Amino acid sequence: MLIYKIVPRAEWIAATDDYAGSAHDRADGFLHFSTAAQLPETLRLYYATHDDLMLVAVNAEACRDALKWEFSPSRGGSFPHLYDALSCDAMKWARPIAKDATGRFILPELS
């Protein structure tokens, strides 16, 4: 199963090895991920004013016991949270997230 991490492109490019997460991730103590079904709402709620984003696909099984599915009361569902740095071995690909002329996000192919 793939899970997805949304990362500003500049931050992604600056990462030289395993990804330790954004300042928000580090403050929360875990890296925030979304499932494919959760991505549109995550982008709308948390990234609406952002441009130049990357979507990183991650093999959930490769994260082993560091990956926890936790309920989010504000969103009403379980979300994948990684309590460790994101290992290069778990990453499948990283692709840009585009925006159309109206500012709506266009996700890359998720497979």
N, CA, C and O atoms as a DFTB+ gen file, in Angstrom:
444 C
 N C O
     1  1       0.838      -1.189       0.000
     2  2       0.000       0.000       0.000
     3  2       0.881       1.251       0.000
     4  3       1.873       1.334       0.725
     5  1       0.500       2.203      -0.817
     6  2       1.218       3.477      -0.846
     7  2       0.507       4.501       0.034
     8  3      -0.722       4.568       0.071
     9  1       1.306       5.291       0.736
    10  2       0.831       6.481       1.440
    11  2       1.626       7.647       0.877
    12  3       2.637       7.447       0.203
    13  1       1.167       8.875       1.154
    14  2       1.738      10.029       0.463
    15  2       2.090      11.150       1.430
    16  3       1.367      11.430       2.386
    17  1       3.225      11.779       1.147
    18  2       3.707      12.930       1.911
    19  2       3.771      14.126       0.978
    20  3       4.357      14.038      -0.101
    21  1       3.183      15.232       1.375
    22  2       3.223      16.482       0.616
    23  2       4.363      17.322       1.188
    24  3       4.426      17.573       2.391
    25  1       5.264      17.751       0.300
    26  2       6.463      18.466       0.739
    27  2       6.732      19.641      -0.205
    28  3       6.682      19.458      -1.421
    29  1       7.014      20.828       0.308
    30  2       7.448      21.916      -0.572
    31  2       8.699      21.493      -1.350
    32  3       9.611      20.886      -0.788
    33  1       8.733      21.816      -2.636
    34  2       9.838      21.369      -3.494
    35  2      11.206      21.783      -2.944
    36  3      12.130      20.969      -2.933
    37  1      11.352      23.019      -2.493
    38  2      12.649      23.484      -1.990
    39  2      13.098      22.652      -0.794
    40  3      14.280      22.332      -0.667
    41  1      12.174      22.308       0.069
    42  2      12.500      21.482       1.234
    43  2      12.889      20.069       0.797
    44  3      13.802      19.467       1.362
    45  1      12.202      19.554      -0.197
    46  2      12.503      18.214      -0.692
    47  2      13.888      18.176      -1.337
    48  3      14.659      17.242      -1.119
    49  1      14.188      19.184      -2.121
    50  2      15.497      19.249      -2.788
    51  2      16.617      19.391      -1.759
    52  3      17.705      18.849      -1.950
    53  1      16.361      20.108      -0.686
    54  2      17.385      20.323       0.340
    55  2      17.674      19.069       1.158
    56  3      18.743      18.961       1.759
    57  1      16.745      18.124       1.191
    58  2      16.958      16.888       1.948
    59  2      18.018      16.057       1.237
    60  3      17.890      15.764       0.049
    61  1      19.041      15.689       1.948
    62  2      20.159      14.976       1.324
    63  2      20.148      13.481       1.620
    64  3      20.892      12.730       0.991
    65  1      19.339      13.043       2.542
    66  2      19.305      11.633       2.915
    67  2      17.878      11.310       3.344
    68  3      16.928      11.742       2.690
    69  1      17.714      10.572       4.412
    70  2      16.382      10.304       4.926
    71  2      15.707      11.634       5.267
    72  3      16.362      12.574       5.717
    73  1      14.395      11.702       5.049
    74  2      13.658      12.953       5.260
    75  2      13.139      13.006       6.694
    76  3      12.364      12.144       7.111
    77  1      13.565      14.014       7.444
    78  2      13.211      14.148       8.865
    79  2      11.886      14.867       9.082
    80  3      11.414      14.951      10.216
    81  1      11.279      15.385       8.022
    82  2       9.985      16.048       8.149
    83  2      10.102      17.553       8.177
    84  3      11.188      18.118       8.310
    85  1       8.954      18.183       8.048
    86  2       8.863      19.644       8.093
    87  2       8.958      20.119       9.540
    88  3       8.974      19.304      10.463
    89  1       9.021      21.416       9.737
    90  2       9.012      21.973      11.096
    91  2       7.728      21.560      11.812
    92  3       7.750      21.255      13.004
    93  1       6.620      21.551      11.090
    94  2       5.327      21.128      11.670
    95  2       5.395      19.658      12.102
    96  3       4.950      19.311      13.196
    97  1       5.951      18.800      11.244
    98  2       6.105      17.380      11.600
    99  2       6.952      17.226      12.858
   100  3       6.577      16.518      13.794
   101  1       8.081      17.889      12.864
   102  2       8.993      17.759      14.008
   103  2       8.350      18.271      15.294
   104  3       8.564      17.694      16.360
   105  1       7.572      19.337      15.211
   106  2       6.883      19.860      16.397
   107  2       5.842      18.861      16.914
   108  3       5.642      18.740      18.122
   109  1       5.181      18.146      15.995
   110  2       4.174      17.156      16.392
   111  2       4.796      15.826      16.821
   112  3       4.135      15.017      17.472
   113  1       6.061      15.595      16.460
   114  2       6.730      14.365      16.843
   115  2       6.547      13.223      15.862
   116  3       6.933      12.092      16.154
   117  1       5.966      13.499      14.707
   118  2       5.780      12.475      13.681
   119  2       5.580      13.144      12.329
   120  3       5.241      14.324      12.251
   121  1       5.795      12.374      11.265
   122  2       5.560      12.867       9.908
   123  2       4.119      12.572       9.519
   124  3       3.636      11.453       9.691
   125  1       3.442      13.577       8.996
   126  2       2.052      13.460       8.558
   127  2       1.993      12.895       7.139
   128  3       2.696      13.369       6.247
   129  1       1.160      11.894       6.939
   130  2       0.928      11.317       5.619
   131  2      -0.562      11.286       5.346
   132  3      -1.374      11.499       6.245
   133  1      -0.915      11.018       4.098
   134  2      -2.308      10.843       3.683
   135  2      -2.399       9.621       2.787
   136  3      -1.423       9.221       2.151
   137  1      -3.579       9.041       2.749
   138  2      -3.875       8.025       1.755
   139  2      -4.241       8.739       0.461
   140  3      -4.400       9.960       0.449
   141  1      -4.375       7.995      -0.618
   142  2      -4.783       8.597      -1.890
   143  2      -6.133       9.292      -1.745
   144  3      -6.324      10.385      -2.278
   145  1      -7.059       8.680      -1.038
   146  2      -8.390       9.265      -0.863
   147  2      -8.362      10.531      -0.014
   148  3      -9.220      11.398      -0.179
   149  1      -7.407      10.652       0.877
   150  2      -7.302      11.809       1.781
   151  2      -6.561      12.988       1.174
   152  3      -6.668      14.105       1.680
   153  1      -5.810      12.765       0.097
   154  2      -4.975      13.825      -0.473
   155  2      -5.724      15.099      -0.858
   156  3      -5.283      16.182      -0.473
   157  1      -6.838      15.029      -1.601
   158  2      -7.497      16.281      -2.004
   159  2      -7.883      17.167      -0.814
   160  3      -7.703      18.383      -0.864
   161  1      -8.410      16.564       0.244
   162  2      -8.822      17.358       1.406
   163  2      -7.606      17.888       2.166
   164  3      -7.634      19.016       2.658
   165  1      -6.556      17.104       2.268
   166  2      -5.328      17.567       2.917
   167  2      -4.762      18.774       2.176
   168  3      -4.375      19.763       2.797
   169  1      -4.716      18.693       0.859
   170  2      -4.230      19.826       0.062
   171  2      -5.117      21.052       0.260
   172  3      -4.610      22.160       0.434
   173  1      -6.413      20.867       0.237
   174  2      -7.350      21.985       0.394
   175  2      -7.208      22.648       1.762
   176  3      -7.188      23.875       1.861
   177  1      -7.110      21.848       2.802
   178  2      -7.077      22.394       4.163
   179  2      -5.737      23.016       4.548
   180  3      -5.701      24.043       5.226
   181  1      -4.646      22.403       4.121
   182  2      -3.338      22.798       4.643
   183  2      -2.382      23.413       3.627
   184  3      -1.365      23.988       4.014
   185  1      -2.689      23.303       2.331
   186  2      -1.734      23.763       1.330
   187  2      -2.351      24.688       0.280
   188  3      -1.719      24.953      -0.742
   189  1      -3.540      25.172       0.502
   190  2      -4.256      25.965      -0.510
   191  2      -3.449      27.159      -1.012
   192  3      -3.547      27.516      -2.186
   193  1      -2.666      27.768      -0.158
   194  2      -1.906      28.956      -0.559
   195  2      -0.481      28.619      -1.004
   196  3       0.307      29.516      -1.304
   197  1      -0.157      27.340      -1.044
   198  2       1.193      26.910      -1.402
   199  2       1.293      26.602      -2.888
   200  3       0.336      26.153      -3.518
   201  1       2.453      26.851      -3.416
   202  2       2.791      26.478      -4.785
   203  2       4.076      25.649      -4.732
   204  3       4.751      25.596      -3.705
   205  1       4.393      25.019      -5.826
   206  2       5.647      24.296      -5.966
   207  2       5.792      23.188      -4.921
   208  3       6.763      23.141      -4.166
   209  1       4.799      22.304      -4.903
   210  2       4.789      21.181      -3.974
   211  2       5.200      19.893      -4.669
   212  3       5.053      19.743      -5.882
   213  1       5.712      18.978      -3.880
   214  2       6.038      17.637      -4.351
   215  2       5.160      16.639      -3.607
   216  3       4.790      16.849      -2.452
   217  1       4.838      15.553      -4.294
   218  2       4.122      14.448      -3.676
   219  2       5.073      13.262      -3.649
   220  3       5.588      12.841      -4.685
   221  1       5.297      12.730      -2.460
   222  2       6.215      11.615      -2.283
   223  2       5.400      10.373      -1.950
   224  3       4.653      10.356      -0.972
   225  1       5.546       9.338      -2.762
   226  2       4.869       8.069      -2.524
   227  2       5.771       7.179      -1.685
   228  3       6.972       7.071      -1.930
   229  1       5.164       6.545      -0.693
   230  2       5.919       5.743       0.265
   231  2       5.254       4.384       0.425
   232  3       4.032       4.289       0.535
   233  1       6.059       3.345       0.438
   234  2       5.577       1.999       0.705
   235  2       5.300       1.891       2.205
   236  3       6.233       1.876       3.008
   237  1       4.035       1.817       2.584
   238  2       3.659       1.803       4.002
   239  2       4.285       0.624       4.742
   240  3       4.715       0.774       5.885
   241  1       4.341      -0.534       4.112
   242  2       4.900      -1.715       4.765
   243  2       6.388      -1.531       5.096
   244  3       6.873      -2.082       6.085
   245  1       7.098      -0.774       4.289
   246  2       8.525      -0.551       4.521
   247  2       8.780       0.314       5.752
   248  3       9.898       0.344       6.266
   249  1       7.765       1.009       6.223
   250  2       7.910       1.860       7.413
   251  2       7.820       1.054       8.708
   252  3       8.160       1.551       9.781
   253  1       7.370      -0.162       8.602
   254  2       7.286      -1.123       9.712
   255  2       6.544      -0.564      10.910
   256  3       5.513       0.091      10.761
   257  1       7.067      -0.821      12.092
   258  2       6.383      -0.452      13.335
   259  2       6.385       1.044      13.617
   260  3       5.662       1.502      14.502
   261  1       7.184       1.816      12.882
   262  2       7.230       3.263      13.097
   263  2       5.989       3.955      12.528
   264  3       5.729       5.114      12.851
   265  1       5.220       3.256      11.683
   266  2       4.006       3.819      11.088
   267  2       2.801       3.446      11.944
   268  3       2.548       2.270      12.205
   269  1       2.071       4.457      12.372
   270  2       0.875       4.265      13.195
   271  2      -0.314       4.918      12.489
   272  3      -0.200       6.021      11.954
   273  1      -1.439       4.236      12.492
   274  2      -2.680       4.800      11.957
   275  2      -3.436       5.373      13.138
   276  3      -3.832       4.648      14.051
   277  1      -3.636       6.699      13.111
   278  2      -4.233       7.373      14.258
   279  2      -5.427       8.214      13.830
   280  3      -5.443       8.830      12.764
   281  1      -6.422       8.213      14.707
   282  2      -7.652       8.951      14.445
   283  2      -7.416      10.446      14.601
   284  3      -6.778      10.893      15.554
   285  1      -7.937      11.207      13.657
   286  2      -7.871      12.666      13.723
   287  2      -9.279      13.192      13.990
   288  3     -10.129      13.139      13.100
   289  1      -9.544      13.697      15.194
   290  2     -10.882      14.197      15.494
   291  2     -11.309      15.341      14.581
   292  3     -12.489      15.465      14.252
   293  1     -10.355      16.177      14.168
   294  2     -10.702      17.314      13.320
   295  2     -11.047      16.886      11.901
   296  3     -11.768      17.601      11.204
   297  1     -10.551      15.745      11.462
   298  2     -10.789      15.278      10.098
   299  2     -11.722      14.074      10.050
   300  3     -12.236      13.731       8.985
   301  1     -11.946      13.427      11.198
   302  2     -12.892      12.329      11.245
   303  2     -12.440      11.049      10.577
   304  3     -13.265      10.329      10.014
   305  1     -11.172      10.748      10.621
   306  2     -10.683       9.503      10.046
   307  2      -9.313       9.160      10.578
   308  3      -8.708       9.943      11.311
   309  1      -8.821       7.988      10.210
   310  2      -7.487       7.556      10.607
   311  2      -6.475       7.974       9.552
   312  3      -6.709       7.833       8.352
   313  1      -5.350       8.489      10.020
   314  2      -4.290       8.965       9.135
   315  2      -2.980       8.271       9.480
   316  3      -2.727       7.961      10.644
   317  1      -2.145       8.026       8.473
   318  2      -0.840       7.425       8.738
   319  2       0.145       8.469       9.271
   320  3       0.329       9.535       8.684
   321  1       0.764       8.129      10.388
   322  2       1.773       8.978      11.019
   323  2       3.039       8.158      11.187
   324  3       2.993       7.036      11.693
   325  1       4.164       8.707      10.768
   326  2       5.443       8.013      10.862
   327  2       6.258       8.593      12.005
   328  3       6.606       9.774      11.996
   329  1       6.558       7.759      12.984
   330  2       7.318       8.172      14.160
   331  2       8.803       7.859      13.965
   332  3       9.429       7.208      14.801
   333  1       9.337       8.321      12.876
   334  2      10.739       8.139      12.530
   335  2      10.998       8.992      11.296
   336  3      10.064       9.540      10.711
   337  1      12.250       9.106      10.902
   338  2      12.569       9.767       9.634
   339  2      12.089       8.865       8.499
   340  3      12.018       7.645       8.646
   341  1      11.768       9.472       7.392
   342  2      11.346       8.726       6.209
   343  2      12.593       8.197       5.508
   344  3      13.401       8.964       4.986
   345  1      12.731       6.898       5.506
   346  2      13.883       6.243       4.906
   347  2      13.828       6.304       3.388
   348  3      12.765       6.162       2.785
   349  1      14.967       6.514       2.792
   350  2      15.054       6.490       1.321
   351  2      14.570       5.158       0.772
   352  3      14.004       5.113      -0.321
   353  1      14.782       4.074       1.506
   354  2      14.361       2.751       1.061
   355  2      12.851       2.617       0.964
   356  3      12.359       1.822       0.163
   357  1      12.099       3.379       1.764
   358  2      10.635       3.296       1.749
   359  2      10.019       4.144       0.642
   360  3       8.868       3.922       0.266
   361  1      10.760       5.102       0.120
   362  2      10.236       6.003      -0.911
   363  2      10.180       5.304      -2.262
   364  3      11.128       4.640      -2.680
   365  1       9.044       5.471      -2.934
   366  2       8.882       4.884      -4.268
   367  2       9.154       5.908      -5.363
   368  3       9.837       5.608      -6.342
   369  1       8.623       7.107      -5.200
   370  2       8.843       8.178      -6.171
   371  2       8.456       9.512      -5.559
   372  3       7.789       9.575      -4.526
   373  1       8.895      10.585      -6.228
   374  2       8.512      11.956      -5.874
   375  2       8.163      12.664      -7.173
   376  3       8.948      12.670      -8.122
   377  1       6.965      13.266      -7.207
   378  2       6.487      13.941      -8.418
   379  2       5.896      15.305      -8.040
   380  3       5.368      15.475      -6.941
   381  1       5.988      16.267      -8.952
   382  2       5.406      17.589      -8.660
   383  2       3.884      17.553      -8.647
   384  3       3.254      16.773      -9.361
   385  1       3.319      18.409      -7.825
   386  2       1.874      18.641      -7.797
   387  2       1.643      19.947      -8.537
   388  3       2.186      20.984      -8.156
   389  1       0.847      19.901      -9.584
   390  2       0.574      21.101     -10.388
   391  2      -0.693      21.793      -9.889
   392  3      -1.439      21.255      -9.071
   393  1      -0.908      22.991     -10.401
   394  2      -2.154      23.727     -10.183
   395  2      -2.682      24.148     -11.544
   396  3      -1.913      24.481     -12.447
   397  1      -4.015      24.130     -11.684
   398  2      -4.594      24.597     -12.942
   399  2      -4.772      26.112     -12.904
   400  3      -4.373      26.756     -11.934
   401  1      -5.359      26.679     -13.939
   402  2      -5.519      28.141     -14.054
   403  2      -6.373      28.728     -12.937
   404  3      -6.247      29.910     -12.618
   405  1      -7.240      27.913     -12.341
   406  2      -8.095      28.397     -11.250
   407  2      -7.479      28.186      -9.880
   408  3      -8.072      28.559      -8.868
   409  1      -6.278      27.584      -9.838
   410  2      -5.621      27.356      -8.566
   411  2      -5.928      26.005      -7.942
   412  3      -5.483      25.728      -6.828
   413  1      -6.679      25.159      -8.637
   414  2      -6.977      23.814      -8.111
   415  2      -5.787      22.899      -8.337
   416  3      -5.128      22.961      -9.376
   417  1      -5.517      22.042      -7.345
   418  2      -4.394      21.120      -7.446
   419  2      -4.693      20.018      -8.465
   420  3      -5.822      19.543      -8.589
   421  1      -3.645      19.635      -9.182
   422  2      -3.712      18.511     -10.097
   423  2      -2.685      17.499      -9.623
   424  3      -1.479      17.725      -9.727
   425  1      -3.171      16.389      -9.107
   426  2      -2.278      15.377      -8.584
   427  2      -1.621      14.598      -9.717
   428  3      -2.232      14.388     -10.765
   429  1      -0.384      14.172      -9.511
   430  2       0.260      13.316     -10.517
   431  2      -0.369      11.919     -10.476
   432  3      -1.157      11.612      -9.582
   433  1      -0.018      11.092     -11.434
   434  2      -0.439       9.698     -11.434
   435  2       0.049       9.055     -10.134
   436  3       1.223       9.172      -9.784
   437  1      -0.855       8.375      -9.417
   438  2      -0.523       7.859      -8.091
   439  2       0.013       6.435      -8.086
   440  3       0.373       5.930      -7.023
   441  1       0.077       5.779      -9.222
   442  2       0.547       4.381      -9.223
   443  2       2.059       4.317      -9.310
   444  3       2.631       3.227      -9.322
